[in-house]
Amino acid sequence: MTVTTIERSFARATIYRLLSLLFSCPTEDVYEETRRGLDAALVASPLMPAEVAKSAARVARALAASGQDGLEVAYRRLFTYSASPDCPLSECAYSARHVYQEVQELADIAGFYRAFGLEISGQRPDDLSAELEFCYLLALKQGHAREQRRRREETICRDAHRAFLHDHLGRWADNIGRRLQVLAPDSPYASFGRLLCAFTAAEIEYLKAGPIQPHQDIPSPPEPPEDDECPAVAGAPVDVAQEDLVAELMPVGEARKGG
């Protein structure tokens, strides 16, 4: 089956959106939105590589078996409502060994968001669901730009998406997916992890974002600086705007129009 670039972009956006919902706290509203997102993803998945389509079907079975209550129990057990020591869903838990490195990482991620007129609120910029939602937007914008023959905008979105995968999401998503399959093989999140692994690998190949240098496998929270430690030696960012230091931004999905 021949798949056009426009069709592929919209299909990719649909899978990103589903994954963003799957890794959000499964409140009743989120669960209902996830079910609607799954319906769309099952329609789109045949346009994706075979392993992605198979993984999406597994997700459908897992969601049907667990229901909202079962999913919420599994989420609480795996992640808690704050942060899990075994499988935290924030990039800096895998990438930053020091508080200054964490600030720098958060500033870089927030910079990607601001470049497309986005702000986040109620979650960290490096949350897995936020990064997936951002990639959903980029894929969606690529499809719309291609459809309207705005090649320059398409190129900008594609280049930004490639860079974000290379610098951020692509460096830790596979680790999360594999950890979930090991830590909770009987949980619905094992199926979500398989889809995350398969889709991220497909995206890295499709966007030619490799080679990827993965973050550390084992999560470890950044350590605070010593009282007498020089920030420059510790890795403090240089020329970071004050607004970059704020981790509370508005939800990625609420993009300002015209971005």
Phi, psi and omega per residue, in radians:
M1 nan 2.264 3.118
T2 -1.492 2.235 -3.126
V3 -2.007 2.175 3.123
T4 -1.302 2.841 3.116
T5 -1.084 -0.657 3.127
I6 -1.124 -0.829 3.125
E7 -1.063 -0.735 -3.132
R8 -1.120 -0.709 -3.134
S9 -1.090 -0.805 -3.131
F10 -1.198 -0.627 3.080
A11 -1.130 -0.759 3.103
R12 -1.059 -0.770 3.129
A13 -1.029 -0.695 -3.125
T14 -1.115 -0.717 3.127
I15 -1.208 -0.721 3.086
Y16 -1.025 -0.765 -3.126
R17 -1.090 -0.760 3.108
L18 -1.057 -0.821 -3.122
L19 -1.082 -0.687 3.108
S20 -1.045 -0.721 3.109
L21 -1.220 -0.694 -3.124
L22 -1.077 -0.540 -3.117
F23 -1.786 0.299 2.971
S24 -1.675 2.790 3.090
C25 -1.064 2.142 -2.971
P26 -1.417 1.149 2.985
T27 -1.128 3.010 -3.122
E28 -1.046 -0.757 -3.135
D29 -1.144 -0.762 3.137
V30 -1.115 -0.689 -3.140
Y31 -1.089 -0.764 3.130
E32 -1.132 -0.691 3.093
E33 -1.161 -0.611 3.104
T34 -1.120 -0.716 3.113
R35 -1.098 -0.697 3.089
R36 -1.178 -0.696 3.103
G37 -1.124 -0.603 3.112
L38 -1.154 -0.719 3.110
D39 -0.998 -0.784 3.125
A40 -1.157 -0.685 -3.119
A41 -1.159 -0.636 3.131
L42 -1.172 -0.538 3.054
V43 -1.253 -0.680 -3.079
A44 -1.399 -0.474 -2.981
S45 -1.053 -0.557 3.097
P46 -1.099 -0.287 3.093
L47 -1.456 -0.104 -3.103
M48 -1.795 2.979 3.071
P49 -0.946 2.680 -3.006
A50 -0.992 -0.712 -3.095
E51 -1.147 -0.577 3.087
V52 -1.164 -0.776 3.122
A53 -1.082 -0.747 3.114
K54 -1.104 -0.726 -3.122
S55 -1.169 -0.640 3.098
A56 -1.119 -0.668 3.093
A57 -1.129 -0.659 3.091
R58 -1.125 -0.683 3.105
V59 -1.068 -0.721 3.130
A60 -1.056 -0.754 3.132
R61 -1.168 -0.698 -3.121
A62 -1.152 -0.730 3.124
L63 -1.145 -0.733 3.135
A64 -1.096 -0.641 -3.103
A65 -1.321 -0.570 -3.028
S66 -1.544 -0.702 -3.013
G67 1.215 3.062 -3.088
Q68 -1.153 -0.721 -3.121
D69 -1.121 -0.794 -3.139
G70 -1.135 -0.639 3.140
L71 -1.190 -0.684 3.137
E72 -1.153 -0.697 3.093
V73 -1.092 -0.762 3.139
A74 -1.133 -0.698 3.133
Y75 -1.107 -0.787 -3.123
R76 -1.105 -0.708 -3.111
R77 -1.180 -0.673 -3.080
L78 -1.428 -0.736 -2.945
F79 -2.037 -0.329 -2.916
T80 1.008 -3.101 3.135
Y81 -1.612 0.054 3.105
S82 -2.108 -1.316 -3.136
A83 -2.703 2.376 3.136
S84 -1.635 2.353 3.093
P85 -1.261 -0.420 -3.094
D86 -1.580 -0.595 -3.080
C87 -2.589 1.135 3.121
P88 -1.128 2.528 -3.094
L89 -1.771 0.662 3.076
S90 -2.254 2.337 -3.026
E91 -1.049 -0.679 -3.049
C92 -1.125 -0.363 3.078
A93 -1.140 -0.334 -3.129
Y94 -1.927 -0.312 -3.001
S95 -1.930 -0.434 -3.015
A96 -1.932 2.196 3.104
R97 -1.715 -0.097 -3.050
H98 -2.531 2.609 -3.085
V99 -1.029 -0.582 3.129
Y100 -1.232 -0.607 3.062
Q101 -1.151 -0.635 3.105
E102 -1.097 -0.788 3.117
V103 -1.037 -0.748 -3.123
Q104 -1.138 -0.735 3.107
E105 -1.095 -0.814 -3.138
L106 -1.081 -0.679 3.115
A107 -1.122 -0.702 -3.134
D108 -1.154 -0.769 3.130
I109 -1.118 -0.791 3.121
A110 -1.068 -0.566 3.101
G111 -1.119 -0.697 3.048
F112 -1.033 -0.801 -3.099
Y113 -1.104 -0.821 -3.097
R114 -1.103 -0.543 -3.139
A115 -1.074 -0.387 3.117
F116 -1.958 0.387 3.044
G117 1.248 0.514 -3.050
L118 -1.957 2.587 3.011
E119 -2.361 2.778 -3.098
I120 -2.202 2.491 3.098
S121 -2.401 2.493 3.052
G122 1.459 -0.005 3.077
Q123 -2.718 2.867 3.130
R124 -1.325 2.618 3.067
P125 -1.067 -0.476 -3.085
D126 -1.622 0.146 3.039
D127 -1.063 2.477 -3.131
L128 -1.005 -0.760 -3.116
S129 -1.112 -0.631 3.124
A130 -1.192 -0.753 3.137
E131 -1.140 -0.674 3.102
L132 -1.176 -0.671 3.108
E133 -1.128 -0.666 3.097
F134 -1.098 -0.755 3.115
C135 -1.170 -0.575 3.022
Y136 -1.005 -0.829 -3.138
L137 -1.079 -0.773 -3.125
L138 -1.090 -0.752 3.119
A139 -1.134 -0.692 3.118
L140 -1.120 -0.757 3.123
K141 -1.144 -0.609 3.077
Q142 -1.082 -0.760 -3.138
G143 -1.118 -0.783 3.141
H144 -1.136 -0.728 3.138
A145 -1.117 -0.728 3.108
R146 -1.119 -0.733 -3.120
E147 -1.095 -0.636 -3.122
Q148 -1.675 0.148 3.087
R149 1.012 0.676 3.041
R150 -1.743 1.409 -2.981
R151 -1.123 -0.629 -3.131
R152 -1.114 -0.782 3.125
E153 -1.131 -0.679 3.105
E154 -1.054 -0.770 -3.125
T155 -1.127 -0.722 3.129
I156 -1.055 -0.812 -3.126
C157 -1.151 -0.723 -3.122
R158 -1.153 -0.741 3.138
D159 -1.138 -0.716 3.118
A160 -1.133 -0.694 3.130
H161 -1.118 -0.776 3.115
R162 -1.053 -0.772 -3.129
A163 -1.152 -0.682 -3.126
F164 -1.185 -0.687 3.057
L165 -1.104 -0.773 -3.088
H166 -1.156 -0.700 -3.041
D167 -1.591 -0.427 -2.999
H168 -2.326 -1.516 -2.957
L169 -0.956 -0.737 -3.108
G170 -1.177 -0.236 -3.085
R171 -1.556 -0.168 -3.099
W172 -2.499 -0.201 -3.108
A173 -1.097 -0.735 -3.138
D174 -1.105 -0.652 3.108
N175 -1.083 -0.784 3.110
I176 -1.047 -0.827 -3.125
G177 -1.038 -0.762 3.141
R178 -1.201 -0.697 -3.129
R179 -1.079 -0.706 -3.129
L180 -1.136 -0.650 3.134
Q181 -1.187 -0.493 3.114
V182 -1.500 -0.771 -3.058
L183 -1.288 -0.567 -3.046
A184 -2.448 1.104 -3.054
P185 -1.100 -0.412 -3.137
D186 -1.723 0.070 -3.128
S187 -1.612 2.673 3.028
P188 -1.026 -0.411 -3.127
Y189 -1.230 -0.309 3.016
A190 -1.136 -0.716 3.088
S191 -1.174 -0.678 3.099
F192 -1.107 -0.678 3.128
G193 -1.121 -0.677 3.104
R194 -1.088 -0.758 3.118
L195 -1.119 -0.721 3.128
L196 -1.054 -0.783 3.125
C197 -1.095 -0.872 -3.070
A198 -1.111 -0.761 -3.070
F199 -1.261 -0.719 3.118
T200 -1.075 -0.741 3.106
A201 -1.077 -0.717 3.126
A202 -1.134 -0.673 -3.135
E203 -1.200 -0.729 3.119
I204 -1.066 -0.709 3.109
E205 -1.214 -0.783 -3.075
Y206 -1.116 -0.729 -3.104
L207 -1.579 0.006 -3.124
K208 0.939 0.847 -3.084
A209 -1.545 -0.147 -3.112
G210 -1.448 3.049 -0.051
P211 -1.285 2.533 -3.114
I212 -1.765 2.351 3.024
Q213 -1.707 1.807 -3.056
P214 -1.130 2.643 2.962
H215 -1.218 3.051 3.111
Q216 -1.074 2.538 -3.122
D217 -1.231 -0.720 -3.045
I218 -1.593 2.150 -3.141
P219 -1.195 2.498 3.054
S220 -2.659 2.165 -3.107
P221 -1.147 2.531 3.121
P222 -1.062 2.462 3.124
E223 -1.557 2.489 3.106
P224 -1.194 2.744 -3.140
P225 -1.255 2.664 3.013
E226 -1.200 2.685 -3.084
D227 -1.030 -0.609 -3.076
D228 -1.791 0.271 -3.067
E229 -1.494 2.427 3.112
C230 -1.328 2.171 -3.135
P231 -1.009 -0.624 -3.118
A232 -1.136 -0.695 3.115
V233 -1.216 -0.643 -3.105
A234 -1.253 -0.293 3.113
G235 1.860 0.468 3.119
A236 -1.140 2.429 3.133
P237 -1.195 2.647 3.137
V238 -1.892 2.408 3.097
D239 1.001 0.768 3.063
V240 -1.628 2.180 3.137
A241 -1.138 2.640 -3.082
Q242 -1.029 -0.665 -3.108
E243 -1.153 -0.379 3.118
D244 -1.213 -0.383 -3.071
L245 -1.419 -0.139 -3.105
V246 -1.561 2.117 -3.114
A247 -1.510 -0.146 -3.119
E248 -1.683 1.777 3.122
L249 -2.078 2.934 -3.126
M250 -1.362 2.682 -3.003
P251 -0.950 2.419 -3.075
V252 -0.992 -0.605 -3.080
G253 -1.149 -0.315 -3.096
E254 -1.645 1.083 -3.106
A255 -1.231 2.468 3.045
R256 -1.229 2.477 -3.090
K257 -1.143 2.582 3.115
G258 1.475 0.115 3.128
G259 -1.338 nan nan
